[in-house]
Amino acid sequence: MMPTNAVTLRRVCILATDKVFASTLMQAKDFFHLASLRHGVQLEQGPTPSFETRLVSPDGEAVQTFSGVRMGVDGALEDADVILLPAFWESFDVLLQRYPQVLPWLKAQHQRGAVLCGEASGVFWLAETGLLDGFEATTYWRFFDTFRQRFPKVQLNPDKHLTDAGHVYCTAGMTSSSDLYIYLIEHFCGLRVAQGVARDILFEVQRNYSPGRMGFGGQKLHQDPGILQIQQWLEEHFADKFRFEDVARDHGMSIRNFMRRFHAATGDKPLHYLQRLRIETARGLLATTRRSIKAISYEVGYDDASFFARLFRQHTGVTPNVYRQQRMPEAATE
């Protein structure tokens, strides 16, 4: 989990390689360039970029994109606060051999605190560094079998479109990348800038998933495999009716041992963690669907919509309706 607004965003680097999909490259460029302009206005600097958004290639030279368009770049590999790895259509082994400098660069940037994000086939760069070993990841569905075989230490989750391994993010494709970019823009630039970018770029994007539950990856950076299994179980069953005593027993623990280990590993009490899972999921549904508050309450595990609304306000500071209006100003209140 990233500490909120702890870092001033200075530079976003987007990796360009041969056979990159130009659409994913420029999607990332457009999102963060627009965020930079809006952030500049918010800082009363006028429509001037407040941070750099740069296309970089391993050698600083132009690249031949998948569709044959030759695309120039802003420079070679350099220090960044956020690194985006777009999708490509090329043998990954060919790219590894052609660009041996990429993996050391990613590892060094992660070590200095950079946020790393891979989209679809771009996730292969992250997995090859070893930074995803032992953690959840996702990628485009066509690559599932190849990914599993190549990276057996990575916990591929085909049911997720977004995964968070604390500063290392994976997305399955362009729509989920859009959600990740908005999430990062909100973190670095604030809610108003993120809202503006979403309104200007996302238009009528239709999702078949909820983008909620971002920000839990950092709480999986611990060395207790039993608790990690329970965290993953909770992500799959958070809306079910269950008792923590039964969950603990099913995972070979007494309730007292479970409570102690869970708090030691995650820094959170199990009930609070479960509530956050439900509220984060609800936030995603409120921001991307027009389902009623009552329906969303039931979908995340609360039969009493009034209780859900009170709990939502405790966790977010606003009611579900206000949150929806902030994220979807054109949505009618339900």
Secondary structure, 3 states (H helix, E strand, C coil): CCCCCCCCCCEEEEECCCCECHHHHHHHHHHHHHHHHHHHHHCCCCCCCCCEEEEECCCCCCEECCCCCEECCCECCCCCCEEEECCECCCHHHHHHHCCCHHHHHHHHHHCCCEEEEEHHHHHHHHHHCCCCCCEECCCHHHHHHHHHHCCCCEECCCCCEEECCCEEEECCHHHHHHHHHHHHHHHHCHHHHHHHHHHHHCCCCCCCCCCCCCCHHHHCCCCHHHHHHHHHHHHHCCCCCCHHHHHHHCCCCHHHHHHHHHHHHCCCHHHHHHHHHHHHHHHHHHHCCCCHHHHHHHCCCCCHHHHHHHHHHHHCCCHHHHHHHHCCCCCCC
